[in-house]
Amino acid sequence: MKFTKMERNWVMYDVGNSALVLLNTSIVPIYFNAINTGASSAELVTAWANAQTVASLIVALLMPILGSLADYAGNKIKFFTGFFLTGVVLCLAQAIPMSAMAFLVVYVLCTISLNSSMTFYDAMLPDVTTDERMDRVSSSGFAWGYVGSTIPFILCIALIFGGPSILGLDTLTCTRLTFIITGAWWLAFTVPLLRTYQQRYGKEREHGAQGVLHNIAKTFTGLLDTCCRIAHDRVLLVFMIAFFFYIDGVHTVISMATSYGAALGIDSTQLVLALLVTQFVAFPSAIIYGKAAGKFGTLRMIIVAVAAYVGIVLFAAFFLKSATEFWILAILVGMFQGGVQALSRSYFGKIIPKEHSNEYYGFFDIFGRYASVMGTLLVSVVTSLTHDPSLGVLSIGILLVVGFVMLVKLSSMQKAAA
């Protein structure tokens, strides 16, 4: 399938932001553990889980309101640009030497900006393509994001491992420079989208001071109307409930994998290289998922991915003890994470009204972010109480099963209605 210019530039943003996502899930937890000296493995996992929880909670609270405001014609690109530029600045700021707690604060703020920009980015999908092409475009975004992010990541790894001998810099300094490389990459691959994006769907807005106040007032009443519309749309409601539960497992596995592996004593080199393999596996897997959705149905392929994630969590809890098992885990995650995220994004885009896409994606983000809050918080609490990270990982399996059951129910509803 040949992309239009708008579709191609939209996909390129996934290439840009995925570099920071990969850095955050691989090198950053290891760097945080290195500067947070004296903490136990359980304390490190708990601190990292708490940071993820705070970031997810703030995004979940902000996005429905800002998303509704962004639905007014011409606003979406403004909100996207604001959060994106803030994220780039904060990404670069993490290169400054600072205490572990100060770093964690900057990291949380950067993560909030990144995830907020991605909410507006997701809501651009109905503007840049059609329903018929949405699965393929969304899957291509994740796919190229995975493989494209490996280029700056390999540069970062080469700097960390080769910098001390070649440049004469210590490992921590080389690690800090990776934030500069990643921030520059993120910026470069976002510029084309900023220059060409045009909002096709949007609510008409009033101008002038009184008009602005009226727009804000309508935003809050509109949020209530959207809640009512979601509650009365059984397909949309059941999907969002299912998404709330199953994306919990997906996000938690992604965000906690490196921290969990480090807590088990797996060598940091093995952790980073295994996650690099995840990106290469995820590239063809996401493309295949996009094509399979056209043949077997989007919802059916989401169900397959969630079932696979149940097995992945069980494997991580009971069998992950060494670097070999972590490599197996990384490959399994790469096979399914891009597919389930891409198809969830595109399936949602097909069943919502296009002119309210940002508002609906704001609620989509509430369900996704609160699920992430619940997942990482659950890992934190269970790990703190039991002092066993494996039990913390196992606890999220229940949520994945609930999501799977709800998806099966949704599938049955659609068959009955056909």
Buried (B, 14 or more C-beta within 10 A) or exposed (E): EEBEEBBBBBBBBBBBBBBBBBBBBBBBBBBBBBBBEEBEBBBBBBBBBBBBBBBBBBBBEBBBBBBBBBBBEEBBBEBBBBBBBBBBEBBBBBBEEBEBEEBBEBBBBBBBBBBBBBBBBBBBBBBBBEEEBBBBBBBBBBBBBBBBBBEBBEBBBEBBBEBBEEEEBEBEBBBBBBBBBBBBBBBBBBEBBBEEBEBBBBBEBEEEEEEEEEBEEBBEEBBEEBEEBBEEBEEBBBBBBBBBBBBBBBBBBBBBBBBBBBBBEBEBEBBBBBBBBBBBBBBBBBBBBBBBBBEEBBBBBBBBBBBBBBEBBBBBBEEBEBBEBBBBBBBBBBBBBBBBBBBBBBBBBBEBEBBBBBBBBBBBBBBBBBBBBBBBBBBBBBBBEEEEBBBBBBBBBBBBBBBBBBBBEBBEBEEEEE
